[in-house]
Amino acid sequence: MDLGISGKWAIVCASSKGLGFGCAQSLAQEGVNLVMNARSVDVLEAAAQRIRSQTGVTVHAVAADITSVEGRAHVLAACPQVDILVNNAGGPPPGDFRNWSREDWLKAVEGNMLTPIELIKATVDGMIARGFGRIVNITSSSVKAPIEVLGLSNGARAGLTGFVAGIARQTVRHNVTINNLLPGAFDTDRIRATVQAMAGKQGISFDEALAARARSIPAGRLGNAYEFGQACAYLCSAQAAYVTGQNFLIDGGAYPGTF
């Protein structure tokens, strides 16, 4: 299927690896030019070059902290025209809420709520003026089913979800949609680090812990970045103009609810 977005420009945050890279790669395969962002220069440039060589699209790699005012300015300046925005950032650390300071909460809210909102604010009016825009926020399955040890993430991402629910109904008449992608357990560095920690606590090998994690998912496996990216590309497509304000849960069936 031709998604009708060839020649568009996209900013994809935290896209040097993992789910962000999957989204950038899938968009590039549809002919979308990219501004890729992450903090690590070497890893980011390697990822950008991989996509350039695979697809032939134009890719600008901007190493910057997207949670800072300066970082966002650099990323926005590198994109000639923002048609597509994919918001993404690493999640806050796990823990017990009793141990979190006010500064911990402010950092979580800054990274996982306010930064996406600032980027939406900076790009949405241009999208409206041009009559096309797609904004996708990578959040977490914890928005739908809170995870006990991820209270910082639960709170900050839920705030973003509430904000999007309101604004997405205001922009869709201009062919500008805003949706959220909620990943469950995907085979990324973050989940592998979590599994490694779990293996240490349980006194089992990493492979045993990884297999146990996979068995806990109805699909019997972890998700991969490519299939996540393909879902993102659809939400950014011309065909998805009637989809807005939605929370797409991609978790292999792990969430047990009907709704």
C-alpha positions as CSV (number, residue, x, y, z in Angstrom):
1,M,0.0,0.0,0.0
2,D,1.2,3.5,-0.9
3,L,0.8,5.5,2.3
4,G,0.8,8.8,0.4
5,I,3.6,10.5,2.4
6,S,6.6,10.3,0.1
7,G,8.5,13.5,0.1
8,K,7.2,14.6,3.5
9,W,9.5,15.6,6.3
10,A,9.4,14.0,9.8
11,I,11.1,14.7,13.1
12,V,11.6,11.4,15.0
13,C,12.9,11.8,18.5
14,A,15.1,9.3,20.3
15,S,15.6,7.5,17.1
16,S,19.1,6.2,17.2
17,K,17.9,2.7,18.2
18,G,14.9,0.8,19.6
19,L,11.3,1.8,18.9
20,G,12.3,5.3,17.7
21,F,14.6,3.8,15.1
22,G,11.9,1.4,14.0
23,C,9.6,4.4,13.4
24,A,12.3,6.3,11.5
25,Q,13.1,3.3,9.3
26,S,9.5,2.6,8.4
27,L,8.8,6.3,7.5
28,A,11.9,6.4,5.4
29,Q,10.8,3.3,3.5
30,E,7.7,5.3,2.5
31,G,9.9,8.0,1.1
32,V,9.8,10.4,4.1
33,N,12.8,12.6,4.7
34,L,14.0,12.6,8.3
35,V,15.4,14.6,11.1
36,M,16.6,12.0,13.6
37,N,17.5,13.0,17.1
38,A,19.2,11.4,20.0
39,R,21.9,12.3,22.5
40,S,24.8,10.1,21.4
41,V,26.5,11.5,18.3
42,D,28.2,8.3,17.1
43,V,25.2,5.9,17.6
44,L,22.9,8.5,16.0
45,E,25.0,9.1,13.0
46,A,25.4,5.3,12.4
47,A,21.7,4.9,12.5
48,A,21.1,7.8,10.2
49,Q,23.7,6.4,7.7
50,R,22.0,3.0,7.8
51,I,18.7,4.5,6.8
52,R,20.3,6.7,4.1
53,S,21.9,3.7,2.5
54,Q,18.8,1.6,2.7
55,T,16.3,4.1,1.4
56,G,18.0,7.0,-0.3
57,V,16.0,9.6,1.6
58,T,17.5,12.8,3.1
59,V,18.4,12.3,6.7
60,H,19.6,15.0,9.1
61,A,21.1,13.7,12.3
62,V,20.9,16.1,15.2
63,A,22.5,15.1,18.5
64,A,20.8,17.1,21.2
65,D,18.9,16.8,24.5
66,I,15.3,17.1,23.2
67,T,14.1,17.9,26.8
68,S,16.0,21.2,26.7
69,V,14.9,24.4,25.1
70,E,18.2,24.5,23.1
71,G,17.9,20.9,22.0
72,R,14.4,21.4,20.7
73,A,15.5,24.5,18.8
74,H,18.4,22.7,17.1
75,V,16.1,19.8,16.0
76,L,13.4,22.1,14.7
77,A,15.9,24.3,12.8
78,A,17.2,21.2,11.0
79,C,13.7,20.3,9.5
80,P,12.7,22.4,6.5
81,Q,9.0,21.6,7.1
82,V,7.6,19.5,9.8
83,D,4.8,17.3,8.3
84,I,5.2,14.5,10.8
85,L,6.3,14.6,14.4
86,V,7.1,11.4,16.4
87,N,7.6,12.2,20.0
88,N,9.7,9.8,22.0
89,A,11.9,9.9,25.1
90,G,13.4,7.4,27.5
91,G,11.2,6.6,30.4
92,P,11.9,7.6,34.0
93,P,13.6,5.0,36.3
94,P,11.5,2.5,38.3
95,G,11.2,2.7,42.1
96,D,9.0,3.4,45.1
97,F,7.2,6.7,45.2
98,R,8.3,7.3,48.7
99,N,11.8,7.7,47.5
100,W,11.2,10.2,44.7
101,S,11.9,13.8,45.3
102,R,10.2,16.8,43.7
103,E,13.1,17.0,41.3
104,D,12.5,13.4,40.2
105,W,8.9,14.3,39.4
106,L,9.8,17.4,37.6
107,K,12.3,15.6,35.4
108,A,9.8,12.9,34.6
109,V,7.1,15.4,33.7
110,E,9.6,17.5,31.6
111,G,10.7,14.5,29.6
112,N,7.5,12.6,29.1
113,M,4.8,15.3,29.1
114,L,6.0,18.8,28.7
115,T,8.6,18.1,26.0
116,P,6.1,16.5,23.6
117,I,3.7,19.3,24.3
118,E,6.3,21.9,23.5
119,L,7.1,20.2,20.2
120,I,3.4,19.9,19.3
121,K,3.1,23.6,20.1
122,A,6.0,24.5,17.9
123,T,4.8,22.5,14.9
124,V,1.0,22.2,14.9
125,D,0.1,25.6,13.5
126,G,2.3,25.1,10.4
127,M,0.7,21.7,9.8
128,I,-2.8,23.3,10.0
129,A,-1.8,26.0,7.6
130,R,-0.6,23.4,5.1
131,G,-3.6,21.2,5.6
132,F,-1.6,18.1,6.6
133,G,0.0,16.9,9.8
134,R,0.6,13.7,11.7
135,I,1.7,13.6,15.3
136,V,2.5,10.3,17.0
137,N,3.5,10.1,20.7
138,I,5.3,7.0,21.8
139,T,4.0,6.5,25.4
140,S,3.6,3.2,27.2
141,S,1.2,0.4,27.9
142,S,1.4,1.7,31.5
143,V,-1.0,4.5,30.4
144,K,-3.7,1.8,30.0
145,A,-2.6,-0.6,32.8
146,P,-0.3,1.2,35.3
147,I,2.9,-0.6,36.3
148,E,3.5,-0.6,40.0
149,V,7.2,0.3,40.0
150,L,6.9,2.9,37.1
151,G,4.9,5.5,39.0
152,L,6.9,8.4,37.5
153,S,6.1,7.1,34.0
154,N,2.5,6.3,34.8
155,G,1.9,9.9,36.0
156,A,3.8,11.9,33.4
157,R,2.6,9.9,30.4
158,A,-1.0,9.9,31.7
159,G,-0.8,13.7,31.7
160,L,0.3,13.8,28.1
161,T,-2.5,11.4,27.2
162,G,-5.1,13.7,28.8
163,F,-3.7,16.7,26.9
164,V,-3.8,14.9,23.6
165,A,-7.3,13.7,24.1
166,G,-8.4,17.4,24.0
167,I,-6.3,18.9,21.4
168,A,-6.6,16.0,18.9
169,R,-10.3,16.9,18.5
170,Q,-9.5,20.5,17.6
171,T,-6.9,19.8,14.8
172,V,-8.4,16.9,12.9
173,R,-10.7,19.1,10.8
174,H,-7.5,20.5,9.3
175,N,-6.2,17.1,8.4
176,V,-3.8,17.2,11.4
177,T,-4.1,14.1,13.6
178,I,-2.6,13.3,17.0
179,N,-2.4,9.8,18.3
180,N,-0.5,7.8,20.9
181,L,1.3,4.4,20.4
182,L,1.5,2.4,23.6
183,P,4.2,-0.3,23.5
184,G,4.2,-3.3,25.7
185,A,7.3,-5.5,26.0
186,F,9.5,-5.0,23.0
187,D,13.0,-6.4,22.4
188,T,14.9,-3.2,23.1
189,D,18.0,-2.3,25.3
190,R,15.6,-1.1,28.0
191,I,13.7,-4.3,28.3
192,R,16.9,-6.4,28.2
193,A,18.3,-4.4,31.0
194,T,15.2,-5.0,33.0
195,V,15.3,-8.7,32.3
196,Q,19.0,-8.8,33.2
197,A,18.1,-7.2,36.6
198,M,15.3,-9.7,37.1
199,A,17.6,-12.6,36.3
200,G,20.1,-11.4,38.9
201,K,17.4,-11.2,41.6
202,Q,16.0,-14.6,40.8
203,G,19.4,-16.3,40.5
204,I,18.7,-17.5,36.9
205,S,20.4,-16.9,33.6
206,F,19.5,-14.0,31.3
207,D,18.2,-16.4,28.7
208,E,16.0,-18.1,31.2
209,A,14.6,-14.8,32.4
210,L,14.0,-13.6,28.8
211,A,12.2,-16.9,28.0
212,A,10.0,-16.5,31.1
213,R,9.2,-12.9,30.1
214,A,8.2,-14.1,26.7
215,R,6.0,-16.8,28.1
216,S,4.0,-14.2,30.1
217,I,2.8,-12.6,26.8
218,P,0.0,-14.3,24.9
219,A,1.9,-13.9,21.7
220,G,4.7,-15.9,23.3
221,R,7.4,-13.5,22.3
222,L,8.6,-9.9,22.7
223,G,7.7,-7.4,20.0
224,N,10.2,-6.0,17.5
225,A,11.0,-2.5,16.5
226,Y,10.1,-3.1,12.8
227,E,6.4,-4.0,13.5
228,F,6.1,-1.1,15.9
229,G,7.5,1.2,13.2
230,Q,5.0,-0.1,10.7
231,A,2.1,0.8,13.0
232,C,3.6,4.3,13.4
233,A,3.9,4.7,9.6
234,Y,0.2,3.8,9.2
235,L,-0.8,6.5,11.7
236,C,1.3,9.0,9.7
237,S,-0.3,8.0,6.4
238,A,-2.8,9.8,4.2
239,Q,-5.2,7.0,4.8
240,A,-5.2,7.6,8.6
241,A,-6.8,11.1,8.3
242,Y,-9.9,9.8,10.1
243,V,-8.0,8.5,13.2
244,T,-7.2,11.0,16.0
245,G,-7.0,11.1,19.7
246,Q,-6.5,7.3,19.9
247,N,-4.3,5.1,22.1
248,F,-3.0,2.2,20.1
249,L,-1.9,-0.6,22.5
250,I,0.7,-2.9,20.9
251,D,1.6,-5.5,23.5
252,G,1.1,-9.0,22.1
253,G,-2.2,-9.4,24.0
254,A,-0.7,-8.8,27.4
255,Y,-3.4,-6.4,28.5
256,P,-6.3,-8.6,29.6
257,G,-9.2,-6.2,29.3
258,T,-12.1,-5.9,26.8
259,F,-11.6,-2.2,26.3
